């Protein structure tokens, strides 16, 4: 029976989606068959997450006698402990832990939170020797331990902020401020994941492992896009609007073409037809305009018909830049149309949604920040057409 005192710790680790992948990668990197995240206090050793291929017998919530573990010592000095062959090791050949549990190989990395509090360890064990001399192994596991610690810190900040929000008079505004903070905090562990995937890819040639690494990288890229959308959403809702760095741009047409090419590559089953005729010397934030177009293209590819092409036009008209995107498919309902540029609209309306539902909202905010507009029409005859307009040159108001 799980000690009730540790239920919250077990739940905190369980809620970190990356932990199962981390444990799997720890086993793959080390060649060892048991990996776990353990909560270690001054009196208890409790398994919070386990990946066991040797039937060691531990499940989440299971405990070991604290004094029988090396983690008890790690809690005091907060340094990793690594050995690959206990019976020949100068120190651990006589240590009670390998003898008690029949271990030959062992690695344990401390998980230390930002405030210096020791949470526990990321560890792996096996009854047979393992080659753990490669420095990249310890470095990678240390990154994984840091990722877990940062995720725990984010959860703690989330819980603390939620308590504060419950007592705040401006509940809605504080919630949006929290989203912005959370988005910033998520960037750090995401960087650790990306660094780890690059390191792992350079150390393996196994096709199955490379496929798993590729999946992790693609997920991290997707997560990066979601984080940026969350930040842009928070900025827009807090009243300051999406920030721009506007300047005279001579290659906006090339930027739009590159954006189209990227979306094409990620949607190989969709046909795109385009006509781009954008002059030089456009006063805008080219990266934000690229983001606007990417959001519109992604929306069209996701919700439009794959049997008809998506048509993109970009041109100048009456001192304005016009970006027009048309796709075919089921028209947007009249009830949904007026709300389309509000956040989360598609998911709330029961529409098929593969993200946070922020893409069109952010595209609209980018147009507004350029003193422009983003509009939409949708019917069976003409399809769904989004039109973004903004001044080509700076104008004093």
C-alpha positions as CSV (number, residue, x, y, z in Angstrom):
1,X,0.0,0.0,0.0
2,X,1.4,3.4,-1.0
3,X,2.3,5.7,1.8
4,X,-0.2,8.6,1.6
5,X,2.5,11.1,2.4
6,X,4.1,10.4,-1.0
7,X,0.9,10.3,-3.2
8,X,1.4,13.9,-4.3
9,X,5.1,13.3,-5.3
10,X,4.1,10.2,-7.3
11,X,1.3,12.1,-9.0
12,X,3.7,15.0,-9.8
13,X,6.1,12.6,-11.6
14,X,3.3,10.8,-13.3
15,X,2.0,14.1,-14.7
16,X,5.3,14.8,-16.5
17,X,4.6,13.3,-19.9
18,X,8.3,13.0,-20.7
19,X,9.2,10.6,-17.8
20,X,8.3,7.3,-19.6
21,X,10.4,8.3,-22.6
22,X,13.2,9.4,-20.3
23,X,13.3,6.1,-18.5
24,X,13.2,4.2,-21.8
25,X,16.1,6.3,-23.1
26,X,18.1,5.8,-19.9
27,X,17.8,2.0,-20.4
28,X,18.8,2.3,-24.0
29,X,21.8,4.6,-23.3
30,X,23.2,2.5,-20.4
31,X,22.2,-1.0,-21.6
32,X,20.7,-1.5,-18.2
33,X,17.3,-3.1,-17.7
34,X,15.8,-1.2,-14.8
35,X,15.3,2.6,-14.6
36,X,13.3,4.6,-12.1
37,X,12.6,8.0,-10.6
38,X,12.8,7.8,-6.9
39,X,11.6,10.2,-4.1
40,X,14.2,10.2,-1.4
41,X,13.7,11.9,2.0
42,X,15.6,11.6,5.3
43,X,13.5,8.5,6.1
44,X,12.0,7.0,2.9
45,X,13.0,5.8,-0.5
46,X,9.8,5.6,-2.7
47,X,9.6,4.7,-6.4
48,X,7.6,7.3,-8.3
49,X,8.0,5.9,-11.9
50,X,9.5,2.6,-13.0
51,X,10.6,0.9,-16.2
52,X,11.5,-2.6,-15.2
53,X,12.7,-5.4,-17.6
54,X,14.3,-7.6,-14.9
55,X,11.3,-8.1,-12.6
56,X,13.0,-6.3,-9.8
57,X,9.6,-6.1,-8.2
58,X,9.1,-2.3,-7.6
59,X,6.0,-0.5,-8.8
60,X,5.2,3.2,-8.4
61,X,4.6,3.7,-4.7
62,X,6.9,0.8,-3.7
63,X,9.5,1.4,-1.1
64,X,13.0,0.2,-0.3
65,X,14.7,0.5,3.1
66,X,16.4,3.9,2.9
67,X,19.6,2.8,4.6
68,X,20.0,-0.1,2.1
69,X,20.2,2.2,-0.8
70,X,23.1,4.4,-2.2
71,X,20.5,7.1,-2.8
72,X,20.6,7.7,1.0
73,X,24.2,8.8,0.5
74,X,23.5,10.8,-2.6
75,X,20.9,12.7,-0.7
76,X,23.7,13.9,1.6
77,X,26.4,14.8,-1.0
78,X,24.1,15.5,-4.0
79,X,26.6,14.0,-6.4
80,X,26.1,11.3,-9.1
81,X,27.2,7.7,-8.3
82,X,28.2,5.5,-11.3
83,X,29.8,2.1,-11.5
84,X,29.6,-0.5,-14.2
85,X,31.1,-3.6,-12.4
86,X,30.6,-3.6,-8.7
87,X,32.4,-6.9,-7.9
88,X,35.7,-5.4,-9.3
89,X,35.2,-1.9,-8.0
90,X,37.6,-0.5,-5.5
91,X,34.9,0.9,-3.3
92,X,31.6,-0.7,-4.2
93,X,32.8,-4.3,-4.2
94,X,32.5,-4.0,-0.4
95,X,29.5,-1.8,-0.3
96,X,26.3,-3.2,1.2
97,X,23.9,-2.1,-1.5
98,X,25.2,-4.1,-4.4
99,X,25.5,-7.1,-2.1
100,X,22.0,-6.7,-0.7
101,X,20.3,-6.4,-4.1
102,X,22.7,-8.4,-6.3
103,X,23.8,-5.5,-8.4
104,X,26.7,-5.2,-10.7
105,X,25.9,-2.0,-12.6
106,X,24.5,1.2,-11.1
107,X,23.9,4.8,-12.0
108,X,22.1,7.4,-10.0
109,X,21.8,11.1,-10.7
110,X,20.4,13.6,-8.1
111,X,17.2,15.5,-8.9
112,X,17.6,18.9,-7.3
113,X,15.0,21.6,-7.6
114,X,15.8,25.3,-8.3
115,X,15.7,26.3,-4.6
116,X,18.3,23.6,-3.8
117,X,15.8,21.1,-2.3
118,X,16.7,17.5,-3.0
119,X,13.8,15.6,-4.5
120,X,15.3,12.3,-5.3
121,X,17.2,10.4,-8.0
122,X,17.0,9.3,-11.6
123,X,18.6,5.9,-11.4
124,X,19.3,2.6,-13.3
125,X,20.4,-0.8,-12.1
126,X,21.2,-4.2,-13.4
127,X,22.5,-7.5,-12.1
128,X,25.0,-7.7,-14.9
129,X,28.0,-5.4,-15.7
130,X,27.5,-2.4,-18.0
131,X,29.9,-0.1,-19.8
132,X,29.3,3.3,-18.2
133,X,32.6,4.9,-19.0
134,X,31.4,7.0,-21.8
135,X,31.1,10.6,-20.4
136,X,28.1,11.4,-22.7
137,X,26.0,8.9,-20.6
138,X,26.4,10.8,-17.4
139,X,25.9,14.2,-19.2
140,X,22.7,13.0,-20.9
141,X,21.2,11.5,-17.7
142,X,22.1,14.7,-15.9
143,X,20.1,16.7,-18.5
144,X,17.2,14.3,-18.0
145,X,17.4,14.8,-14.2
146,X,17.4,18.6,-14.7
147,X,14.4,18.3,-17.0
148,X,12.5,16.4,-14.4
149,X,13.5,19.0,-11.7
150,X,12.5,21.9,-13.9
151,X,9.1,20.3,-14.6
152,X,8.6,19.8,-10.9
153,X,9.5,23.5,-10.3
154,X,7.0,24.5,-13.0
155,X,4.3,22.4,-11.3
156,X,5.1,24.1,-8.0
157,X,4.8,27.5,-9.5
158,X,1.6,26.4,-11.1
159,X,0.1,25.3,-7.8
160,X,1.3,28.4,-6.0
161,X,-0.1,30.6,-8.7
162,X,-3.5,28.8,-8.7
163,X,-3.8,29.4,-4.9
164,X,-3.0,33.1,-5.5
165,X,-5.4,33.3,-8.3
166,X,-8.3,31.9,-6.2
167,X,-7.9,34.9,-3.9
168,X,-7.3,37.5,-6.5
169,X,-9.9,40.1,-7.5
170,X,-8.6,40.2,-11.1
171,X,-8.7,36.4,-11.6
172,X,-8.9,36.4,-15.4
173,X,-6.0,38.9,-15.8
174,X,-3.7,37.0,-13.4
175,X,-4.5,33.7,-15.1
176,X,-3.3,35.2,-18.4
177,X,-0.1,36.5,-16.7
178,X,0.5,33.0,-15.4
179,X,0.2,31.6,-18.9
180,X,2.9,34.0,-20.1
181,X,5.2,33.0,-17.2
182,X,4.6,29.3,-17.8
183,X,5.4,29.7,-21.5
184,X,8.8,31.2,-20.6
185,X,9.5,28.4,-18.1
186,X,8.7,25.7,-20.6
187,X,11.4,26.9,-22.9
188,X,14.2,25.8,-20.6
189,X,13.4,22.1,-20.3
190,X,12.5,22.0,-24.0
191,X,16.0,23.2,-24.8
192,X,17.3,20.3,-22.6
193,X,15.2,17.8,-24.6
194,X,16.5,19.2,-27.9
195,X,20.1,19.0,-26.7
196,X,19.6,15.5,-25.5
197,X,18.1,14.3,-28.8
198,X,21.1,15.8,-30.7
199,X,23.5,14.0,-28.4
200,X,21.7,10.7,-28.6
201,X,21.5,10.9,-32.4
202,X,25.3,11.3,-32.6
203,X,25.8,8.2,-30.4
204,X,23.6,5.6,-32.1
205,X,23.1,4.0,-35.5
206,X,20.3,1.7,-34.5
207,X,17.3,2.4,-36.8
208,X,14.7,1.9,-34.2
209,X,16.5,4.2,-31.8
210,X,16.9,6.8,-34.5
211,X,13.2,6.6,-35.2
212,X,12.4,7.2,-31.5
213,X,14.9,10.1,-31.4
214,X,13.3,11.6,-34.5
215,X,9.9,11.3,-32.9
216,X,11.1,13.1,-29.8
217,X,12.7,15.9,-31.9
218,X,9.5,16.4,-33.9
219,X,7.5,16.5,-30.7
220,X,9.8,19.1,-29.2
221,X,9.5,21.2,-32.4
222,X,5.7,20.9,-32.1
223,X,5.9,21.8,-28.4
224,X,8.0,24.9,-29.3
225,X,5.3,26.1,-31.6
226,X,2.7,25.6,-29.0
227,X,4.7,27.5,-26.4
228,X,5.2,30.4,-28.8
229,X,1.5,30.4,-29.5
230,X,0.8,30.5,-25.7
231,X,3.1,33.5,-25.3
232,X,1.6,35.3,-28.2
233,X,-1.9,34.6,-26.9
234,X,-1.0,36.0,-23.4
235,X,0.6,39.1,-24.9
236,X,-2.5,39.8,-27.0
237,X,-4.9,39.2,-24.1
238,X,-2.9,41.3,-21.7
239,X,-3.6,44.4,-23.8
240,X,-0.2,45.2,-25.1
241,X,-0.7,43.4,-28.3
242,X,1.8,41.1,-30.1
243,X,5.2,42.9,-30.2
244,X,6.6,43.8,-33.6
245,X,10.0,44.8,-35.0
246,X,9.0,46.6,-38.1
247,X,11.5,47.8,-40.7
248,X,11.8,48.3,-44.4
249,X,11.9,44.8,-45.9
250,X,13.0,44.2,-49.5
251,X,12.6,40.4,-49.6
252,X,9.1,39.9,-48.1
253,X,8.1,37.9,-51.2
254,X,11.1,35.5,-50.6
255,X,10.0,35.2,-47.0
256,X,6.5,34.3,-48.0
257,X,7.8,31.8,-50.5
258,X,10.0,30.1,-47.9
259,X,7.0,29.9,-45.5
260,X,4.9,28.3,-48.2
261,X,7.7,25.8,-48.9
262,X,7.9,24.8,-45.2
263,X,4.2,24.2,-45.0
264,X,4.3,22.2,-48.3
265,X,7.0,20.0,-46.8
266,X,4.9,19.2,-43.7
267,X,1.7,18.6,-45.8
268,X,2.8,16.5,-48.7
269,X,-0.8,15.4,-49.5
270,X,-2.0,18.9,-50.1
271,X,-1.8,20.8,-53.4
272,X,-0.9,24.5,-53.2
273,X,-1.2,27.0,-56.1
274,X,0.4,30.4,-55.6
275,X,1.0,33.7,-57.2
276,X,3.3,36.1,-55.3
277,X,4.0,39.6,-56.6
278,X,5.1,41.6,-53.6
279,X,7.3,44.7,-54.1
280,X,10.4,45.6,-52.1
281,X,10.5,48.3,-49.4
282,X,7.6,47.0,-47.4
283,X,7.5,48.4,-43.8
284,X,6.7,45.4,-41.6
285,X,7.9,42.7,-39.3
286,X,8.7,40.0,-41.9
287,X,8.9,37.2,-39.3
288,X,5.5,38.0,-37.9
289,X,4.0,38.2,-41.4
290,X,5.6,34.8,-42.1
291,X,3.9,33.5,-38.9
292,X,0.6,35.0,-40.0
293,X,0.9,33.2,-43.4
294,X,2.1,29.9,-41.7
295,X,-1.0,29.9,-39.4
296,X,-3.3,30.6,-42.3
297,X,-1.7,27.9,-44.5
298,X,-1.7,25.4,-41.6
299,X,-5.4,26.1,-40.9
300,X,-6.3,25.6,-44.6
301,X,-4.3,22.4,-44.9
302,X,-5.9,21.0,-41.7
303,X,-9.5,22.0,-42.3
304,X,-9.8,22.3,-46.1
305,X,-10.5,19.6,-48.6
306,X,-7.5,17.6,-49.8
307,X,-9.1,17.0,-53.2
308,X,-8.9,20.7,-54.2
309,X,-5.8,23.0,-54.2
310,X,-5.2,25.8,-51.7
311,X,-4.7,29.1,-53.6
312,X,-2.4,31.7,-52.2
313,X,-2.1,35.2,-53.6
314,X,0.1,38.0,-52.3
315,X,0.2,41.5,-54.0
316,X,0.1,45.2,-53.5
317,X,-3.1,47.2,-53.9
318,X,-3.7,50.8,-53.1
319,X,-0.6,51.2,-50.9
320,X,-1.5,48.0,-49.1
321,X,-0.1,44.5,-49.1
322,X,-2.8,41.9,-49.6
323,X,-2.4,38.2,-48.7
324,X,-5.3,36.1,-49.8
325,X,-5.7,32.4,-49.1
326,X,-8.6,30.2,-50.4
327,X,-9.4,26.6,-49.7
328,X,-12.4,24.4,-50.6
329,X,-14.3,22.1,-48.3
330,X,-17.2,22.3,-45.9
331,X,-18.1,26.0,-45.4
332,X,-17.6,27.5,-42.0
333,X,-21.0,27.8,-40.3
334,X,-22.7,31.2,-40.0
335,X,-22.7,30.9,-36.2
336,X,-19.0,30.2,-36.0
337,X,-17.8,32.8,-38.6
338,X,-18.1,35.9,-36.4
339,X,-16.1,34.1,-33.6
340,X,-13.4,32.6,-35.8
341,X,-10.6,35.0,-34.7
342,X,-11.4,34.4,-31.0
343,X,-9.0,32.0,-29.2
344,X,-10.1,28.3,-28.8
345,X,-13.2,28.9,-31.0
346,X,-12.9,25.7,-33.1
347,X,-12.5,23.4,-30.1
348,X,-15.3,25.0,-28.3
349,X,-17.6,24.6,-31.3
350,X,-16.8,20.9,-31.6
351,X,-14.6,21.4,-34.8
352,X,-11.7,19.1,-35.6
353,X,-8.7,20.7,-33.9
354,X,-5.1,19.6,-33.8
355,X,-3.7,22.4,-31.6
356,X,-4.6,24.9,-29.1
357,X,-7.0,26.8,-31.4
358,X,-4.9,29.9,-31.3
359,X,-3.6,30.1,-34.9
360,X,-6.3,32.3,-36.4
361,X,-6.4,34.5,-33.3
362,X,-2.7,35.1,-33.4
363,X,-2.8,35.7,-37.2
364,X,-5.5,38.3,-36.6
365,X,-3.5,40.0,-33.8
366,X,-0.5,40.2,-36.1
367,X,-2.6,41.9,-38.8
368,X,-3.9,44.3,-36.2
369,X,-0.4,45.1,-34.9
370,X,0.4,46.1,-38.5
371,X,-2.5,48.5,-38.5
372,X,-4.2,46.1,-40.8
373,X,-7.1,43.6,-40.9
374,X,-7.8,39.9,-41.3
375,X,-11.2,38.9,-42.7
376,X,-12.9,35.7,-43.8
377,X,-15.7,34.7,-46.1
378,X,-17.0,31.1,-46.5
379,X,-19.5,29.6,-48.8
380,X,-20.0,26.5,-51.0
381,X,-19.5,28.4,-54.3
382,X,-16.2,30.3,-53.5
383,X,-14.8,28.2,-50.7
384,X,-13.3,29.7,-47.5
385,X,-11.2,32.8,-48.2
386,X,-9.0,34.6,-45.6
387,X,-7.7,38.1,-46.6
388,X,-5.0,39.9,-44.7
389,X,-4.4,43.6,-45.5
390,X,-1.9,46.0,-44.0
391,X,-0.2,49.3,-45.1
392,X,2.9,48.8,-47.2
393,X,4.5,51.9,-45.8
394,X,4.7,53.6,-42.4
395,X,2.0,56.2,-41.9
396,X,1.8,58.8,-39.1
397,X,-1.5,58.6,-37.3
